[in-house]
Amino acid sequence: SQKIEQNSEALNIQEGKTATLTCNYTNYSPAYLQWYRQDPGRGPVFLLLIRENEKEKRKERLKVTFDTTLKQSLFHITASQPADSATYLCALDALGNEKLTFGTGTRLTIIP
Amino acid sequence: GAGVSQSPRYKVTKRGQDVALRCDPISGHVSLYWYRQALGQGPEFLTYFSYEAQQDKSGLPNDRFSAERPEGSISTLTIQRTEQRDSAMYRCASSLGSGGWDTQYFGPGTRLTVL
């Protein structure tokens, strides 16, 4: 069956270090993979999108990699700050299918 | 401009009642999505519209759930004969286009509690 797994429900990282979140999927062939941030009591907010033919994408302190062989995406936040504390969700779709399927999310806490 | 809005923000109802949840997408957005999100989980797809056409309703749990978007803008998700298991956060999202590459903009959600 199709499955999206995000590493550990919760991740605690010291301020200033790099936080790395993992998204693994099985039985999907996504054309795109997206990362969203969700703060408590709010809806998810889009961060980055990476296409299946892209290996890496960057935006300011954020970096996403996409390995279709390993069926994995890594999401990095460099020089992490307490304001980066939130739940991060990966979401993917399959070619020709507009429906996004979300992972369960990883709750990231940056410790000052 | 205004983002996606949803109303009501909170809805408490008794088992067996019908409820209607409203979503007002960002003006001009072609696509509108409904999700259900349980605590500690990611959003779970329910249904999707492109303009007024319901393109995919594969995520609707059963025939008590229905949705419409008659004029291609505002959408209503209706749950008939509510049950306690329907209690959840219901989220709406819209996107400018209709591809998997399109950014989805989420509303604040409606918290539904069925007593």
gemmi code that builds the backbone of each chain (N, CA, C; Angstrom):
import gemmi

chains = {
    "A": [
        ("SER", (0.844, -1.195, 0.000), (0.000, 0.000, 0.000), (0.886, 1.254, 0.000)),
        ("GLN", (0.305, 2.372, -0.408), (1.066, 3.615, -0.464), (1.256, 4.173, 0.940)),
        ("LYS", (2.439, 4.699, 1.175), (2.729, 5.198, 2.513), (3.727, 6.343, 2.422)),
        ("ILE", (3.525, 7.351, 3.280), (4.504, 8.441, 3.436), (4.879, 8.472, 4.898)),
        ("GLU", (6.180, 8.396, 5.178), (6.636, 8.399, 6.562), (7.607, 9.544, 6.787)),
        ("GLN", (7.391, 10.271, 7.857), (8.316, 11.324, 8.241), (9.001, 10.895, 9.529)),
        ("ASN", (10.305, 11.158, 9.584), (11.093, 10.652, 10.711), (10.629, 11.242, 12.021)),
        ("SER", (10.553, 10.457, 12.996), (10.213, 10.814, 14.367), (9.133, 11.887, 14.445)),
        ("GLU", (8.258, 11.664, 15.364), (7.186, 12.634, 15.587), (7.747, 13.971, 16.017)),
        ("ALA", (8.817, 13.942, 16.820), (9.375, 15.173, 17.367), (10.892, 15.161, 17.246)),
        ("LEU", (11.428, 16.346, 16.995), (12.873, 16.501, 16.846), (13.298, 17.759, 17.582)),
        ("ASN", (14.275, 17.626, 18.482), (14.799, 18.787, 19.222), (16.214, 19.088, 18.749)),
        ("ILE", (16.450, 20.332, 18.362), (17.742, 20.737, 17.823), (18.206, 21.997, 18.560)),
        ("GLN", (19.486, 22.061, 18.833), (20.058, 23.246, 19.485), (20.094, 24.408, 18.489)),
        ("GLU", (19.768, 25.585, 18.976), (19.806, 26.792, 18.138), (21.165, 26.931, 17.453)),
        ("GLY", (21.116, 27.289, 16.172), (22.353, 27.486, 15.422), (22.791, 26.264, 14.639)),
        ("LYS", (22.306, 25.079, 15.045), (22.652, 23.846, 14.327), (21.732, 23.665, 13.125)),
        ("THR", (22.074, 22.679, 12.309), (21.233, 22.337, 11.153), (20.228, 21.262, 11.544)),
        ("ALA", (18.966, 21.534, 11.256), (17.906, 20.545, 11.484), (17.671, 19.802, 10.173)),
        ("THR", (17.606, 18.481, 10.233), (17.359, 17.666, 9.042), (16.136, 16.790, 9.280)),
        ("LEU", (15.131, 16.962, 8.426), (13.899, 16.191, 8.519), (13.816, 15.268, 7.310)),
        ("THR", (13.251, 14.085, 7.518), (13.215, 13.066, 6.469), (11.787, 12.741, 6.075)),
        ("CYS", (11.602, 12.544, 4.793), (10.312, 12.112, 4.259), (10.584, 10.916, 3.343)),
        ("ASN", (10.067, 9.757, 3.710), (10.212, 8.552, 2.891), (8.857, 8.129, 2.366)),
        ("TYR", (8.828, 7.617, 1.160), (7.548, 7.188, 0.591), (7.710, 5.824, -0.085)),
        ("THR", (6.614, 5.093, -0.119), (6.607, 3.795, -0.799), (5.393, 3.720, -1.704)),
        ("ASN", (5.589, 3.048, -2.839), (4.516, 2.816, -3.808), (3.917, 4.102, -4.365)),
        ("TYR", (4.751, 5.127, -4.477), (4.375, 6.345, -5.174), (5.421, 6.605, -6.249)),
        ("SER", (5.031, 7.313, -7.262), (5.975, 7.840, -8.248), (5.668, 9.320, -8.417)),
        ("PRO", (6.023, 10.120, -7.419), (5.625, 11.527, -7.441), (6.358, 12.328, -8.504)),
        ("ALA", (5.623, 13.228, -9.121), (6.242, 14.174, -10.034), (6.757, 15.382, -9.250)),
        ("TYR", (6.129, 15.654, -8.116), (6.498, 16.803, -7.292), (6.429, 16.422, -5.827)),
        ("LEU", (7.240, 17.060, -5.037), (7.190, 16.878, -3.603), (7.244, 18.269, -2.993)),
        ("GLN", (6.351, 18.516, -2.055), (6.257, 19.833, -1.434), (6.501, 19.710, 0.069)),
        ("TRP", (7.012, 20.772, 0.639), (7.174, 20.872, 2.092), (6.360, 22.054, 2.598)),
        ("TYR", (5.645, 21.821, 3.696), (4.812, 22.838, 4.324), (5.210, 22.966, 5.786)),
        ("ARG", (4.950, 24.148, 6.321), (5.138, 24.407, 7.750), (3.768, 24.641, 8.362)),
        ("GLN", (3.555, 24.060, 9.540), (2.278, 24.286, 10.229), (2.544, 24.679, 11.679)),
        ("ASP", (2.034, 25.839, 12.054), (2.110, 26.299, 13.435), (0.835, 25.892, 14.172)),
        ("PRO", (0.903, 25.757, 15.503), (-0.282, 25.300, 16.263), (-1.496, 26.175, 15.984)),
        ("GLY", (-2.616, 25.529, 15.703), (-3.863, 26.246, 15.496), (-4.004, 26.914, 14.138)),
        ("ARG", (-3.073, 26.677, 13.247), (-3.107, 27.321, 11.929), (-3.029, 26.279, 10.811)),
        ("GLY", (-3.372, 26.723, 9.608), (-3.262, 25.842, 8.453), (-1.824, 25.746, 7.966)),
        ("PRO", (-1.502, 24.701, 7.215), (-0.150, 24.562, 6.649), (0.175, 25.721, 5.704)),
        ("VAL", (1.456, 26.093, 5.689), (1.947, 27.148, 4.806), (3.036, 26.575, 3.919)),
        ("PHE", (2.913, 26.789, 2.625), (3.867, 26.261, 1.651), (5.255, 26.845, 1.849)),
        ("LEU", (6.272, 25.964, 1.739), (7.661, 26.410, 1.840), (8.414, 26.212, 0.526)),
        ("LEU", (8.479, 24.973, 0.072), (9.298, 24.651, -1.094), (8.669, 23.521, -1.882)),
        ("LEU", (8.921, 23.529, -3.184), (8.520, 22.440, -4.061), (9.748, 21.963, -4.816)),
        ("ILE", (9.871, 20.658, -4.979), (10.965, 20.104, -5.770), (10.383, 19.106, -6.755)),
        ("ARG", (10.876, 19.154, -7.987), (10.391, 18.276, -9.040), (11.198, 16.984, -9.083)),
        ("GLU", (10.657, 15.973, -9.700), (11.307, 14.657, -9.703), (12.649, 14.686, -10.418)),
        ("ASN", (12.841, 15.623, -11.329), (14.115, 15.686, -12.048), (15.095, 16.673, -11.424)),
        ("GLU", (14.749, 17.189, -10.255), (15.652, 18.081, -9.529), (16.238, 17.340, -8.339)),
        ("LYS", (17.512, 17.534, -8.115), (18.142, 16.857, -6.982), (18.067, 17.706, -5.718)),
        ("GLU", (18.100, 19.018, -5.903), (18.202, 19.905, -4.753), (17.540, 21.243, -5.057)),
        ("LYS", (16.972, 21.844, -4.016), (16.366, 23.176, -4.137), (16.683, 23.947, -2.877)),
        ("ARG", (16.984, 25.240, -3.038), (17.309, 26.062, -1.872), (16.454, 27.318, -1.836)),
        ("LYS", (16.204, 27.760, -0.608), (15.516, 29.031, -0.405), (15.972, 29.576, 0.936)),
        ("GLU", (16.792, 30.581, 0.881), (17.365, 31.206, 2.091), (18.025, 30.117, 2.942)),
        ("ARG", (17.569, 29.893, 4.162), (18.204, 28.888, 5.028), (17.651, 27.483, 4.828)),
        ("LEU", (16.767, 27.318, 3.880), (16.124, 26.030, 3.647), (16.750, 25.325, 2.458)),
        ("LYS", (16.887, 24.005, 2.575), (17.357, 23.202, 1.453), (16.577, 21.903, 1.424)),
        ("VAL", (16.119, 21.527, 0.243), (15.400, 20.274, 0.062), (16.137, 19.433, -0.966)),
        ("THR", (16.266, 18.143, -0.683), (16.803, 17.204, -1.665), (15.731, 16.159, -1.970)),
        ("PHE", (15.856, 15.551, -3.142), (14.847, 14.599, -3.602), (15.583, 13.463, -4.294)),
        ("ASP", (15.539, 12.275, -3.731), (16.202, 11.114, -4.311), (15.129, 10.107, -4.686)),
        ("THR", (14.821, 10.026, -5.978), (13.731, 9.146, -6.427), (14.160, 7.679, -6.392)),
        ("THR", (15.467, 7.426, -6.325), (15.923, 6.035, -6.209), (15.707, 5.530, -4.796)),
        ("LEU", (16.088, 6.358, -3.831), (15.876, 6.009, -2.424), (14.442, 6.255, -1.982)),
        ("LYS", (13.677, 6.975, -2.816), (12.297, 7.368, -2.471), (12.308, 8.171, -1.169)),
        ("GLN", (13.115, 9.230, -1.197), (13.306, 10.003, 0.015), (13.558, 11.467, -0.311)),
        ("SER", (13.031, 12.325, 0.556), (13.353, 13.746, 0.500), (13.889, 14.158, 1.862)),
        ("LEU", (14.921, 14.967, 1.847), (15.465, 15.538, 3.076), (15.219, 17.041, 3.068)),
        ("PHE", (14.846, 17.557, 4.233), (14.560, 18.984, 4.397), (15.506, 19.510, 5.464)),
        ("HIS", (16.334, 20.475, 5.087), (17.336, 21.004, 6.004), (17.022, 22.463, 6.334)),
        ("ILE", (17.171, 22.818, 7.595), (17.140, 24.217, 8.014), (18.505, 24.511, 8.628)),
        ("THR", (19.265, 25.376, 8.004), (20.588, 25.716, 8.531), (20.475, 26.910, 9.478)),
        ("ALA", (21.463, 27.020, 10.375), (21.493, 28.120, 11.351), (20.117, 28.268, 12.013)),
        ("SER", (19.628, 27.170, 12.558), (18.248, 27.137, 13.058), (18.032, 28.154, 14.183)),
        ("GLN", (16.789, 28.630, 14.241), (16.392, 29.640, 15.221), (15.145, 29.160, 15.948)),
        ("PRO", (14.925, 29.631, 17.179), (13.693, 29.233, 17.891), (12.426, 29.486, 17.074)),
        ("ALA", (12.419, 30.521, 16.239), (11.243, 30.825, 15.406), (10.989, 29.761, 14.345)),
        ("ASP", (11.938, 28.872, 14.132), (11.739, 27.771, 13.179), (10.942, 26.624, 13.795)),
        ("SER", (10.703, 26.693, 15.085), (9.948, 25.642, 15.769), (8.536, 25.582, 15.210)),
        ("ALA", (8.144, 24.407, 14.731), (6.833, 24.202, 14.101), (6.752, 22.734, 13.705)),
        ("THR", (5.618, 22.351, 13.143), (5.488, 21.034, 12.523), (5.718, 21.183, 11.024)),
        ("TYR", (6.526, 20.301, 10.476), (6.841, 20.350, 9.050), (6.256, 19.118, 8.368)),
        ("LEU", (5.534, 19.375, 7.301), (4.823, 18.321, 6.575), (5.393, 18.179, 5.173)),
        ("CYS", (5.607, 16.951, 4.734), (5.904, 16.751, 3.319), (4.616, 16.283, 2.644)),
        ("ALA", (4.506, 16.587, 1.379), (3.317, 16.215, 0.617), (3.742, 15.889, -0.806)),
        ("LEU", (3.121, 14.888, -1.383), (3.497, 14.547, -2.743), (2.275, 14.192, -3.572)),
        ("ASP", (2.479, 14.269, -4.873), (1.417, 13.911, -5.795), (2.024, 12.992, -6.842)),
        ("ALA", (1.209, 12.450, -7.654), (1.685, 11.627, -8.767), (1.348, 12.346, -10.061)),
        ("LEU", (2.085, 12.059, -11.084), (1.902, 12.743, -12.360), (0.449, 12.665, -12.805)),
        ("GLY", (-0.091, 13.818, -13.114), (-1.450, 13.868, -13.609), (-2.507, 13.821, -12.526)),
        ("ASN", (-2.070, 13.771, -11.300), (-3.024, 13.706, -10.199), (-2.845, 14.932, -9.335)),
        ("GLU", (-3.885, 15.772, -9.283), (-3.743, 17.020, -8.546), (-3.841, 16.834, -7.044)),
        ("LYS", (-4.218, 15.653, -6.623), (-4.420, 15.399, -5.197), (-3.073, 15.322, -4.493)),
        ("LEU", (-2.929, 16.042, -3.403), (-1.733, 15.970, -2.583), (-1.970, 15.007, -1.436)),
        ("THR", (-0.984, 14.163, -1.169), (-1.045, 13.290, -0.008), (0.024, 13.752, 0.965)),
        ("PHE", (-0.379, 14.003, 2.203), (0.516, 14.539, 3.218), (1.046, 13.450, 4.132)),
        ("GLY", (2.279, 13.665, 4.600), (2.815, 12.843, 5.670), (2.223, 13.289, 6.999)),
        ("THR", (2.616, 12.596, 8.053), (2.065, 12.891, 9.372), (2.745, 14.088, 10.027)),
        ("GLY", (3.893, 14.498, 9.495), (4.571, 15.675, 10.020), (5.613, 15.348, 11.072)),
        ("THR", (6.586, 16.226, 11.184), (7.586, 16.159, 12.249), (7.525, 17.457, 13.029)),
        ("ARG", (7.365, 17.330, 14.353), (7.325, 18.528, 15.196), (8.742, 18.894, 15.594)),
        ("LEU", (9.204, 20.021, 15.088), (10.578, 20.472, 15.319), (10.599, 21.540, 16.400)),
        ("THR", (11.474, 21.361, 17.376), (11.676, 22.366, 18.415), (13.132, 22.788, 18.397)),
        ("ILE", (13.377, 24.082, 18.271), (14.733, 24.627, 18.314), (14.949, 25.183, 19.716)),
        ("ILE", (15.932, 24.628, 20.381), (16.175, 24.981, 21.777), (17.195, 26.110, 21.852)),
        ("PRO", (16.833, 27.212, 22.535), (17.759, 28.356, 22.604), (19.030, 27.999, 23.377)),
    ],
    "B": [
        ("GLY", (-3.878, 40.867, -0.367), (-5.278, 40.496, -0.461), (-5.646, 39.476, 0.591)),
        ("ALA", (-6.918, 39.197, 0.716), (-7.396, 38.266, 1.722), (-6.985, 36.849, 1.355)),
        ("GLY", (-6.761, 36.048, 2.384), (-6.444, 34.652, 2.168), (-7.702, 33.825, 2.100)),
        ("VAL", (-7.547, 32.525, 2.278), (-8.679, 31.608, 2.303), (-9.394, 31.776, 3.645)),
        ("SER", (-10.698, 31.909, 3.594), (-11.435, 32.008, 4.850), (-12.427, 30.859, 4.949)),
        ("GLN", (-12.696, 30.463, 6.175), (-13.628, 29.375, 6.430), (-14.573, 29.789, 7.546)),
        ("SER", (-15.809, 29.327, 7.443), (-16.765, 29.601, 8.515), (-17.713, 28.421, 8.670)),
        ("PRO", (-18.184, 28.182, 9.894), (-17.720, 28.842, 11.110), (-16.329, 28.342, 11.498)),
        ("ARG", (-15.670, 28.990, 12.399), (-14.369, 28.509, 12.879), (-14.542, 27.322, 13.814)),
        ("TYR", (-15.638, 27.335, 14.568), (-15.947, 26.243, 15.490), (-17.416, 25.892, 15.316)),
        ("LYS", (-17.685, 24.592, 15.336), (-19.064, 24.134, 15.212), (-19.251, 22.954, 16.146)),
        ("VAL", (-20.192, 23.096, 17.071), (-20.556, 22.003, 17.955), (-21.974, 21.597, 17.591)),
        ("THR", (-22.179, 20.324, 17.370), (-23.487, 19.846, 16.965), (-23.789, 18.525, 17.646)),
        ("LYS", (-25.046, 18.169, 17.627), (-25.438, 16.902, 18.236), (-25.473, 15.815, 17.168)),
        ("ARG", (-25.195, 14.636, 17.595), (-25.214, 13.477, 16.700), (-26.559, 13.420, 15.972)),
        ("GLY", (-26.481, 13.208, 14.644), (-27.692, 13.102, 13.852), (-28.066, 14.384, 13.114)),
        ("GLN", (-27.454, 15.506, 13.515), (-27.742, 16.776, 12.845), (-26.909, 16.904, 11.570)),
        ("ASP", (-27.382, 17.732, 10.660), (-26.602, 18.044, 9.458), (-25.794, 19.313, 9.713)),
        ("VAL", (-24.592, 19.380, 9.124), (-23.788, 20.602, 9.223), (-23.292, 21.005, 7.846)),
        ("ALA", (-23.112, 22.296, 7.670), (-22.569, 22.831, 6.417), (-21.382, 23.714, 6.747)),
        ("LEU", (-20.260, 23.396, 6.151), (-19.024, 24.142, 6.383), (-18.704, 24.912, 5.105)),
        ("ARG", (-18.339, 26.168, 5.290), (-18.142, 27.034, 4.139), (-16.675, 27.377, 3.941)),
        ("CYS", (-16.294, 27.481, 2.664), (-14.935, 27.882, 2.315), (-14.998, 28.972, 1.263)),
        ("ASP", (-14.287, 30.062, 1.526), (-14.188, 31.172, 0.580), (-12.730, 31.228, 0.113)),
        ("PRO", (-12.444, 30.781, -1.114), (-11.043, 30.701, -1.550), (-10.490, 32.072, -1.918)),
        ("ILE", (-9.217, 32.112, -2.218), (-8.599, 33.336, -2.707), (-9.202, 33.658, -4.073)),
        ("SER", (-9.552, 34.909, -4.279), (-10.207, 35.319, -5.510), (-9.371, 34.939, -6.732)),
        ("GLY", (-10.030, 34.319, -7.695), (-9.339, 33.948, -8.925), (-8.692, 32.582, -8.902)),
        ("HIS", (-8.690, 31.932, -7.761), (-8.094, 30.602, -7.696), (-9.006, 29.568, -8.338)),
        ("VAL", (-8.407, 28.782, -9.209), (-9.163, 27.803, -9.982), (-9.549, 26.593, -9.148)),
        ("SER", (-8.583, 26.138, -8.351), (-8.761, 24.860, -7.653), (-9.091, 25.071, -6.185)),
        ("LEU", (-9.942, 24.190, -5.685), (-10.333, 24.238, -4.273), (-10.330, 22.822, -3.736)),
        ("TYR", (-9.737, 22.650, -2.580), (-9.564, 21.335, -1.964), (-10.173, 21.336, -0.566)),
        ("TRP", (-10.738, 20.213, -0.199), (-11.174, 19.992, 1.178), (-10.336, 18.867, 1.783)),
        ("TYR", (-9.894, 19.099, 3.024), (-9.122, 18.115, 3.777), (-9.745, 17.964, 5.159)),
        ("ARG", (-9.420, 16.849, 5.776), (-9.755, 16.635, 7.177), (-8.446, 16.357, 7.886)),
        ("GLN", (-8.257, 16.985, 9.053), (-7.004, 16.807, 9.764), (-7.262, 16.406, 11.210)),
        ("ALA", (-6.795, 15.235, 11.578), (-6.879, 14.789, 12.962), (-5.670, 15.333, 13.711)),
        ("LEU", (-5.795, 15.412, 15.016), (-4.714, 15.946, 15.850), (-3.449, 15.114, 15.669)),
        ("GLY", (-2.346, 15.783, 15.392), (-1.074, 15.077, 15.249), (-0.882, 14.382, 13.915)),
        ("GLN", (-1.786, 14.638, 12.986), (-1.690, 14.021, 11.659), (-1.625, 15.101, 10.588)),
        ("GLY", (-1.218, 14.702, 9.393), (-1.260, 15.624, 8.277), (-2.662, 15.696, 7.718)),
        ("PRO", (-2.942, 16.702, 6.895), (-4.268, 16.795, 6.267), (-4.546, 15.576, 5.389)),
        ("GLU", (-5.776, 15.108, 5.450), (-6.215, 13.952, 4.655), (-7.174, 14.448, 3.585)),
        ("PHE", (-6.862, 14.167, 2.330), (-7.657, 14.645, 1.199), (-9.087, 14.119, 1.255)),
        ("LEU", (-10.039, 15.013, 0.991), (-11.443, 14.620, 0.890), (-11.947, 14.741, -0.553)),
        ("THR", (-11.838, 15.971, -1.111), (-12.367, 16.205, -2.438), (-11.721, 17.444, -3.049)),
        ("TYR", (-11.898, 17.602, -4.365), (-11.201, 18.655, -5.101), (-12.085, 19.155, -6.240)),
        ("PHE", (-12.077, 20.480, -6.414), (-12.826, 21.124, -7.496), (-11.870, 21.886, -8.399)),
        ("SER", (-12.157, 21.844, -9.684), (-11.544, 22.746, -10.627), (-12.673, 23.600, -11.189)),
        ("TYR", (-12.627, 24.888, -10.928), (-13.782, 25.751, -11.165), (-14.980, 25.159, -10.421)),
        ("GLU", (-16.087, 24.929, -11.107), (-17.273, 24.419, -10.397), (-17.362, 22.886, -10.451)),
        ("ALA", (-16.460, 22.282, -11.206), (-16.538, 20.837, -11.409), (-15.790, 20.072, -10.318)),
        ("GLN", (-16.491, 19.127, -9.743), (-15.863, 18.279, -8.736), (-15.049, 17.211, -9.468)),
        ("GLN", (-13.739, 17.310, -9.373), (-12.849, 16.465, -10.157), (-12.532, 15.141, -9.481)),
        ("ASP", (-12.547, 15.160, -8.171), (-12.118, 13.964, -7.436), (-12.805, 13.997, -6.078)),
        ("LYS", (-13.577, 12.979, -5.794), (-14.215, 12.902, -4.470), (-13.874, 11.585, -3.797)),
        ("SER", (-12.740, 11.051, -4.189), (-12.357, 9.730, -3.700), (-12.078, 9.693, -2.206)),
        ("GLY", (-11.804, 10.850, -1.600), (-11.486, 10.875, -0.179), (-12.689, 11.047, 0.732)),
        ("LEU", (-13.851, 11.290, 0.178), (-15.040, 11.432, 1.019), (-15.322, 10.086, 1.688)),
        ("PRO", (-15.464, 10.056, 3.011), (-15.533, 8.778, 3.740), (-16.748, 7.930, 3.379)),
        ("ASN", (-17.880, 8.561, 3.150), (-19.114, 7.831, 2.835), (-20.117, 8.807, 2.239)),
        ("ASP", (-21.297, 8.311, 1.934), (-22.259, 9.162, 1.224), (-22.948, 10.185, 2.117)),
        ("ARG", (-22.593, 10.265, 3.390), (-23.111, 11.349, 4.225), (-22.362, 12.654, 3.940)),
        ("PHE", (-21.227, 12.530, 3.310), (-20.392, 13.691, 2.987), (-20.624, 14.101, 1.532)),
        ("SER", (-20.821, 15.391, 1.323), (-20.932, 15.904, -0.038), (-20.360, 17.307, -0.076)),
        ("ALA", (-20.011, 17.753, -1.260), (-19.465, 19.096, -1.411), (-19.939, 19.669, -2.725)),
        ("GLU", (-20.022, 20.993, -2.749), (-20.382, 21.672, -3.983), (-19.650, 22.986, -4.082)),
        ("ARG", (-19.558, 23.455, -5.309), (-18.919, 24.747, -5.603), (-19.646, 25.302, -6.837)),
        ("PRO", (-20.905, 25.672, -6.678), (-21.794, 25.915, -7.810), (-21.359, 27.019, -8.772)),
        ("GLU", (-20.683, 28.044, -8.274), (-20.299, 29.143, -9.157), (-18.793, 29.232, -9.307)),
        ("GLY", (-18.112, 28.184, -8.922), (-16.663, 28.163, -9.094), (-15.907, 29.029, -8.123)),
        ("SER", (-16.566, 29.448, -7.047), (-15.872, 30.254, -6.050), (-16.070, 29.622, -4.671)),
        ("ILE", (-17.068, 30.086, -3.928), (-17.337, 29.563, -2.586), (-17.739, 28.091, -2.677)),
        ("SER", (-17.283, 27.332, -1.672), (-17.635, 25.910, -1.623), (-18.243, 25.590, -0.266)),
        ("THR", (-19.120, 24.598, -0.275), (-19.732, 24.116, 0.958), (-19.511, 22.621, 1.074)),
        ("LEU", (-19.036, 22.205, 2.226), (-18.917, 20.787, 2.558), (-20.044, 20.471, 3.526)),
        ("THR", (-20.888, 19.529, 3.161), (-22.047, 19.180, 3.980), (-21.876, 17.769, 4.521)),
        ("ILE", (-22.125, 17.653, 5.805), (-22.128, 16.337, 6.441), (-23.526, 16.099, 6.981)),
        ("GLN", (-24.161, 15.053, 6.510), (-25.517, 14.736, 6.949), (-25.458, 13.709, 8.079)),
        ("ARG", (-26.441, 13.793, 8.949), (-26.581, 12.805, 10.041), (-25.232, 12.587, 10.729)),
        ("THR", (-24.693, 13.654, 11.268), (-23.349, 13.603, 11.831), (-23.205, 12.521, 12.901)),
        ("GLU", (-21.999, 11.988, 12.954), (-21.646, 10.978, 13.950), (-20.426, 11.482, 14.718)),
        ("GLN", (-20.200, 10.918, 15.899), (-19.091, 11.385, 16.731), (-17.753, 11.238, 16.008)),
        ("ARG", (-17.614, 10.218, 15.197), (-16.356, 9.998, 14.473), (-16.086, 11.072, 13.416)),
        ("ASP", (-17.079, 11.907, 13.139), (-16.871, 13.003, 12.186), (-16.142, 14.185, 12.842)),
        ("SER", (-16.001, 14.160, 14.147), (-15.329, 15.257, 14.859), (-13.887, 15.359, 14.385)),
        ("ALA", (-13.511, 16.541, 13.934), (-12.160, 16.756, 13.387), (-12.030, 18.219, 12.996)),
        ("MET", (-10.824, 18.577, 12.528), (-10.601, 19.883, 11.910), (-10.782, 19.694, 10.405)),
        ("TYR", (-11.637, 20.508, 9.814), (-11.856, 20.454, 8.375), (-11.196, 21.675, 7.747)),
        ("ARG", (-10.297, 21.411, 6.824), (-9.532, 22.496, 6.208), (-9.833, 22.601, 4.728)),
        ("CYS", (-9.820, 23.813, 4.257), (-10.013, 24.109, 2.855), (-8.719, 24.740, 2.340)),
        ("ALA", (-8.394, 24.468, 1.096), (-7.228, 25.097, 0.479), (-7.589, 25.470, -0.952)),
        ("SER", (-6.930, 26.491, -1.477), (-7.142, 26.829, -2.879), (-5.796, 27.029, -3.555)),
        ("SER", (-5.781, 26.863, -4.873), (-4.567, 27.115, -5.644), (-4.932, 27.796, -6.949)),
        ("LEU", (-3.973, 28.547, -7.464), (-4.215, 29.358, -8.662), (-4.507, 28.477, -9.866)),
        ("GLY", (-3.716, 27.416, -10.019), (-3.893, 26.512, -11.145), (-4.432, 25.175, -10.677)),
        ("SER", (-4.213, 24.176, -11.500), (-4.760, 22.859, -11.169), (-3.732, 21.758, -11.359)),
        ("GLY", (-2.483, 22.061, -11.159), (-1.461, 21.038, -11.278), (-0.859, 20.693, -9.934)),
        ("GLY", (-0.166, 19.570, -9.887), (0.473, 19.159, -8.648), (1.609, 20.069, -8.243)),
        ("TRP", (2.021, 20.953, -9.146), (3.090, 21.892, -8.833), (2.557, 23.174, -8.196)),
        ("ASP", (1.258, 23.306, -8.131), (0.686, 24.549, -7.619), (0.724, 24.608, -6.103)),
        ("THR", (1.085, 25.745, -5.595), (1.055, 25.984, -4.158), (-0.383, 25.988, -3.675)),
        ("GLN", (-0.628, 25.287, -2.602), (-1.951, 25.319, -1.999), (-1.927, 26.267, -0.800)),
        ("TYR", (-2.934, 27.121, -0.730), (-3.071, 28.076, 0.363), (-4.218, 27.602, 1.244)),
        ("PHE", (-3.896, 27.371, 2.488), (-4.860, 26.796, 3.404), (-5.599, 27.863, 4.206)),
        ("GLY", (-6.841, 27.550, 4.515), (-7.611, 28.381, 5.418), (-7.361, 27.991, 6.866)),
        ("PRO", (-7.973, 28.713, 7.811), (-7.750, 28.449, 9.232), (-8.453, 27.200, 9.739)),
        ("GLY", (-9.395, 26.681, 8.953), (-10.068, 25.454, 9.351), (-11.354, 25.692, 10.132)),
        ("THR", (-12.203, 24.675, 10.142), (-13.390, 24.633, 10.995), (-13.242, 23.440, 11.924)),
        ("ARG", (-13.267, 23.713, 13.220), (-13.188, 22.623, 14.201), (-14.609, 22.125, 14.453)),
        ("LEU", (-14.896, 20.902, 14.038), (-16.231, 20.316, 14.211), (-16.200, 19.342, 15.381)),
        ("THR", (-17.123, 19.535, 16.295), (-17.280, 18.625, 17.424), (-18.709, 18.081, 17.391)),
        ("VAL", (-18.828, 16.773, 17.339), (-20.131, 16.133, 17.342), (-20.325, 15.451, 18.695)),
        ("LEU", (-21.353, 15.884, 19.390), (-21.590, 15.357, 20.752), (-22.471, 14.115, 20.732)),
    ],
}
model = gemmi.Model(1)
for chain_id, residues in chains.items():
    chain = gemmi.Chain(chain_id)
    for i, (resn, *xyz) in enumerate(residues, 1):
        res = gemmi.Residue()
        res.name, res.seqid = resn, gemmi.SeqId(i, " ")
        for name, pos in zip(("N", "CA", "C"), xyz):
            atom = gemmi.Atom()
            atom.name, atom.element = name, gemmi.Element(name[0])
            atom.pos, atom.b_iso = gemmi.Position(*pos), 0.0
            res.add_atom(atom)
        chain.add_residue(res)
    model.add_chain(chain)
structure = gemmi.Structure()
structure.add_model(model)
structure.setup_entities()
